[in-house]
């Protein structure tokens, strides 16, 4: 039985996304093409892979047994692509970078502009997400992260440490006293997360127990936190290097030291085969040593 990798790739995408339309978007194919691929694969294997309904595509028991094998094939295909693409000695082609919202929106555009001027034949795709991308499955070629990678077969460099602090606009304190200690935040509009519990865990390290209800303004989008601080809505946590650029923004509890963020850059170990990815990684590593110099308020 000779089954095309295109059919297996489509099967894997539909299994992951749960719909033909989502798989079509992921693979950049049309929805009818995705449907035909599944039909051909089911006919070739002579087994039902999905149950079709208005709610989407529900994978069958037979289909579930094949998902891990399709993942292994995707990993092998990704390795083949990485190594094969690296044989080209010219510095041109696509490099896919992933970063969180703060770096993807506020920091990287200026750095990538400088990169583009020096190497105009390099194409950049930027994935902006606070969810870690899977470098092994080539969701990205290079990842900029606030934590050390845990996957095997990755090369990672710690670039620098980022200092955080509490900040608010001076207008916020026109009619109320400044907090003298972290527990006083309960008497203020404290900007925090909705579902994310990371700051609650950091506060616990500082000896203070906060609950979700202690944050009078809650949002899981970090860029919204920044805009809320800058607009005078309340007190929030952000990067010291960013806050220094914002008129009217003042530190709150400046003597309280929050845990620093480690800035890492990571890529697959096969980068040694690929000149353009290695070049972009080196460029980013150098320019992210002082990342806030690339920020334009």
N, C-alpha and C positions, 0 to 999 in steps of 0.2 A: 504494500500500500504506500503510494507516494503522495503525501499531503503537502500542499504549498504552505510555506511559512506565513504568507499573507493571510490565509484562512485561520491559522492558529493564532496569529496576532490579533485578528478581529475577534475571535472567540474570547481571548483573554481580556480584551478591552470591554466587551459586552458583559462579561462575568464581573469585572471590576466596577463598572459604572451602572449596570442594571437597566440600560436602555439602549436602543439603536441610535437614537439621536445624540446621546452623550458620547457614545463610542465614535460616531461619525465626526463629532467635533474634536475629540481627542486625536483621532487618526487622520483628520483632515480629508475625509472622504464623504461621499454623499450617503444619506440614510438608506436609499435603495441598494447601494453597493454593499453596505454593511449587512442588510437583510439577505441579499443574494449569497454573500460569503457564508452566513450561518446556514442557509438552506443547503448549499453545496456541501458544507462540512458534515451536516447531519445526514445527508444522503450518502456521502462517502463512507461514513462510519456506521451508518444504519442504526443510529440510536438518537433519541431526542436529547438535545442539550439544554433547551430552554422551554419553559411554558410561557406562551405569549398571552398578555392580557392588557387591559387599558392602563393598568398601573405600571407596566413595563415588562421586562424580561426576567423571569424567575428561573434560576438555574436548577436543573434536575440533579438527582443523585448521581447519575452517570456523568453529567457535566462537572459536578463538584470534584469527582475523582480525577479529572483531567487538568484542573486548574494548576496544581503544583508543578505538573510536567510542563505546562505552558510557561510558567514563571521561570523554570530552569532554561527553557529554550530562549526566552527573552533575555535572560542574563548572558547566555552564550552569544546571542546575536549582538548584544550591546558591546561585549568584549571584542568581538570580531570587527565591529564598526570603529571602535576607538583605535584599535591597533592599525587597521587598514587606512584610516584617515590620517594617521600620523606619518605615513610613508611619504606624503607630499612635503617636499622641502620648502615650498613657498609659504609665506606668511599671509594666508588669505583663507576665507571660508567662515563658517559659523561657529560661534562660541556661545553657549547658553549659561547664564549666570543666575543664581538664585540668591535672594537677600530678603531680610525682613522689611517691614514698612518704613521704618526710620531710615535705614540705609538705602533702600530701593528708591525712595521718593526724594529724600533730602540730601543725601551724600553722593550716591553713585552717578547721577546724571552729569555732573561737572567732570568727574574723573573719567567717565566713559567718553565724554566729549573730547578730552585731551588725548585719550587713546585713539579715537577715531581720526583725529588730525594727524597723528604720527603713523597710523597704520590703516589707511582708508579702505583697504581691501578686506579687512576683518568685519564680519557681520556680527552684531550682538543681539541676542534675545535675553531680556531681563524678566525673570519670574519674581514677582513681589508677593511674598506670603510669609506669615509667621509660622507656618507649618514646615518642618524640615523636609527638604526634597530628598529623594532616594538617588544618590549618585551612582549606585551600582546598577540601577535600571535606567540610567541616563535621563532621569527627569531634569538633570542639569549637568553641565560639565564641571562647573566651579560653584561652590557654595560658600557664602559669607555667613558665619554663624556666631552666636553668643555663647556657645558651649563647645567642648571638644567633641569631634565625631566619635561615634561608638561602633560604626560598621567596620568590618575587616576590609583589607585591600584599599584603604584610602590613605592619601598623603595629606597631612594637616600641618599648618603653621600657626602658632599663636603670634598675632601681629602686635597687639598692645592691650592695655587695660583701660576701660572706660569708667570714669567717675560719675556717679549719680547723686542727686540731691533733691530736697524738697524746694519747690519754687512756687511763687505766686506773683501776680501783677500788683504793683504798689496801690492801685485803686481799690483792690480787694480789702485793704486794711484801713480804709478811710473811716469806717464806722465800727470797727471792732479791734480788739487787742490781738497782738501776735501770740501764737502758742509758745509757751515756755518749755514744754516737753512733748514728747510724741503722743502721750495720752490725751493732751489737749486738742488733738485733731478731731476728736468726737464732737467738739463744740463748733466745728467749722465745716464748710463745704469741702469735704475731703474727696478728691477725685480718685476713683479706683476702678477695678475691673468688675465685670458682671459675672461671668462664669469662670474666668481665670482666677486661680487662687494663689498665684505666685507672690503677690505682695503680702498677703496674709501670712504666708510662710516666712517671708523676709522679716516681717514685723515680729514674728515669734522668735526669730534668731536674736532680735534686739530686746527681747524680754517683754514684749507687749502682745496681748491677745486681741486681735481685731476680728470682727465678724462682717459679713457682707453688708449688713444694715448700717455699719459705721461709715460707709462711703455714701455720702448724700448724692453724689453724681457718679454713675457707673456706666462704663462702656468698655468693650474688649478691643476697641480700635485705638492703637497707640497714638496715631496722628490726631485723633479726636481729643485725647488727653492733652496733647501739646496745644491745640487750638483753644481748649477750655482754659488752660493756664494763661495763655497769652491774652485771652479776652477778659480776664478778671473774674471768671466764674468761681474759682476756688484754688485750693492748694493741691499740687500734684507732684509726682516724681518724674524727672526727666534728666537728660544728659547735661552735665555741667558745661561741656564744650559747646552745646547748642544754646543753652540759656544765656550765656555771655553775649550772644549776638542779638538778643531781643530787647528792644527798648522798654523800660518800665518793669522788667522782670527782676525780682529780688529773691535772694536765697532765704529760706525759712529753716530754722534750726540748723544753722551752718556748721555747728560743732558736732552734730550727730552724723556719724560716718556710716553710710550705707555700703553693703557689699558691692564691690566693683564687678563690672561685666568684662569677661575675657572676650576679645575679638579674635576669631579664628577664620582662616580661609582653608578650604579643603577641596580636593579633587580626587579622582580615581588614580590608583598607582600607575595605571597605563599612560598617564600624562607624559612619561618619559619618551613615549613614542610619537607624541604630537607636538610639533613646534609651536603652532599658534596658541594652543591651550596653555602650554608652558610659558609662552611670552605674556599672555594676558594675566596669568596667575602671578608672575613676577611683577608685572606693572601694577596690579592691584595691591599686592603685598607692600610695595614701596610707597604708594600713594595713600594707603590706609594707616600708615604709621601715625600720621596726624590727620585723622579723617575730617575734623571739623574745619580745616582750611578750605575744603571743597564745598562747604555749605554757603549758600547764598540766601540771606534772609529775605 
